[in-house]
Amino acid sequence: MTTTYAVRVDEDIKNQAAEVARFYGLDLASVTRALWTQIARTRRIPLDFTDEEPNEESLEAIRETEEMIATGSGERYKTARELLDAAMAS
């Protein structure tokens, strides 16, 4: 037996969630069924309500990247292979 359940959600949040679901080849109904199935199977809610804060290394990388964008500095690569080769050489 199946049932229908209506959910009220902000349209922007729904659209963003749908985009993520599509990335994984799913629709929101499938994701919702999977979430409920996992809740029932594990007897817990598989969500993390903590804010993710970048660590200091990540913050430094963000600052460096913002500076490169602002000044137009930094290396440029024509292909992903050139980028990977440069990264591996470091």
trRosetta pair geometry for C-beta under 8 A, 3 or more apart (Angstrom, degrees):
i j d omega theta_ij theta_ji phi_ij phi_ji
7 32 7.6 -151 -13 -121 149 144
9 13 5.5 -108 165 82 104 117
9 14 5.0 123 100 -61 118 99
10 13 4.3 78 71 10 98 108
10 14 6.8 -168 90 -10 48 85
11 14 5.5 -53 -146 37 34 114
11 15 6.2 34 156 -20 67 105
12 15 5.8 -55 -148 36 30 110
12 16 6.4 28 155 -17 65 106
13 16 5.8 -55 -147 38 31 110
13 17 6.2 30 155 -17 66 108
14 17 5.8 -58 -146 39 28 109
14 18 6.2 31 154 -23 65 107
14 28 7.1 -3 -161 -98 84 160
15 18 5.6 -51 -145 34 30 114
15 19 6.6 37 153 -24 62 101
16 19 5.7 -50 -154 29 33 115
16 20 6.8 30 150 -15 63 102
17 20 5.7 -53 -153 36 36 110
17 21 6.3 38 149 -20 68 106
17 28 6.2 71 117 -107 109 109
17 31 7.5 -158 165 86 105 159
18 21 5.5 -52 -146 37 34 114
18 22 6.2 38 154 -22 66 103
18 27 7.3 -2 -141 -154 86 60
18 28 5.4 -51 -94 -49 80 111
19 22 5.8 -52 -148 34 29 111
19 23 6.7 40 149 -27 61 100
20 23 5.5 -47 -156 23 35 119
20 24 7.1 16 152 -3 63 104
21 24 6.1 -70 -160 46 35 100
21 26 4.4 -92 -176 87 88 92
21 27 5.9 73 137 -148 134 13
21 28 5.5 -154 -9 -72 169 55
21 30 7.3 138 -167 63 122 98
21 31 4.9 -97 -111 -36 120 137
22 25 7.3 45 -170 -79 37 18
22 26 7.2 -119 -76 60 26 50
22 27 7.5 37 -77 -94 70 52
26 30 4.5 -130 -163 82 100 129
26 31 5.3 110 132 -53 137 88
26 34 7.8 -44 -147 -5 152 140
27 30 5.2 96 54 9 69 102
27 31 7.3 -136 99 -4 36 90
28 31 5.5 -55 -145 39 37 112
28 32 6.1 39 156 -22 69 105
29 32 5.7 -54 -147 36 30 112
29 33 6.4 30 154 -17 64 105
30 33 5.8 -54 -148 37 31 110
30 34 6.3 31 153 -19 65 107
31 34 5.6 -55 -148 38 31 112
31 35 6.3 35 152 -23 65 104
32 35 5.7 -50 -148 33 31 113
32 36 6.5 26 156 -13 64 106
33 36 5.9 -58 -148 41 31 107
33 37 6.1 33 154 -22 66 109
34 37 5.6 -54 -145 37 30 114
34 38 6.3 29 156 -18 64 105
35 38 5.9 -59 -151 37 28 107
35 39 6.4 31 152 -20 64 105
35 46 7.4 -143 -143 50 76 106
36 39 5.5 -49 -147 34 34 114
36 40 6.4 32 155 -17 65 105
37 40 5.9 -57 -150 38 30 109
37 41 6.1 25 155 -17 66 111
38 41 5.6 -56 -139 41 32 109
38 42 5.8 1 171 6 70 114
38 46 5.5 -34 129 0 133 137
39 42 6.8 -71 -133 51 18 88
39 43 7.6 68 171 -100 52 13
39 44 7.1 -127 -137 80 60 30
39 45 5.9 12 -115 -98 105 57
39 46 7.1 -129 -75 0 67 88
40 43 7.6 13 -174 -70 22 52
42 46 6.8 67 59 -56 151 106
54 58 3.7 -120 -175 96 110 129
54 59 5.2 145 106 -56 117 74
54 62 6.8 75 114 -21 169 135
55 58 5.2 95 53 12 67 103
55 59 7.1 -125 103 -6 34 92
56 59 5.5 -52 -144 36 34 114
56 60 6.3 37 155 -21 66 103
57 60 5.8 -53 -151 34 30 112
57 61 6.6 30 150 -18 63 105
58 61 5.5 -53 -149 36 35 112
58 62 6.4 39 151 -22 66 103
59 62 5.6 -51 -149 34 33 114
59 63 6.5 34 152 -19 65 103
60 63 5.7 -52 -149 35 33 112
60 64 6.3 33 152 -19 65 105
61 64 5.7 -52 -146 37 32 112
61 65 6.2 32 155 -19 65 107
62 65 5.8 -57 -148 38 29 111
62 66 6.3 29 155 -19 65 107
63 66 5.8 -55 -147 36 29 110
63 67 6.4 30 154 -19 64 106
64 67 5.7 -57 -151 36 30 112
64 68 6.4 31 152 -20 65 105
65 68 5.6 -52 -147 35 33 112
65 69 6.4 32 154 -18 65 104
66 69 5.7 -54 -148 36 31 111
66 70 6.2 30 154 -19 65 109
67 70 5.7 -57 -144 39 30 110
67 71 6.1 3 165 3 67 113
67 73 7.5 -24 130 49 83 114
68 71 6.5 -70 -137 50 23 92
68 72 7.7 -92 172 89 55 1
68 73 5.2 -105 -133 74 67 76
68 74 3.8 42 -153 -39 127 130
69 72 7.7 23 -173 -70 23 39
75 86 6.5 -167 127 180 160 163
77 80 7.6 100 120 -93 129 18
77 82 4.0 180 -159 96 109 113
77 83 4.2 -179 63 -62 167 80
77 86 6.7 -133 -82 3 131 138
78 82 5.8 69 45 11 71 150
79 82 4.8 105 58 2 79 97
79 83 7.2 -140 101 -1 48 86
80 83 5.4 -54 -153 38 39 115
80 84 6.2 37 151 -18 71 106
81 84 5.8 -55 -146 39 31 109
81 85 6.2 32 155 -21 65 107
82 85 5.7 -53 -145 36 29 112
82 86 6.4 30 156 -18 63 106
83 86 5.9 -58 -151 37 28 110
83 87 6.3 26 153 -18 65 108
84 87 5.6 -55 -144 38 32 112
84 88 6.1 29 158 -17 67 108
85 88 5.9 -57 -144 39 28 108
85 89 6.3 30 155 -23 63 109
86 89 5.8 -57 -148 33 29 113
86 90 7.0 40 152 -33 61 98
87 90 6.0 -47 -161 14 34 115
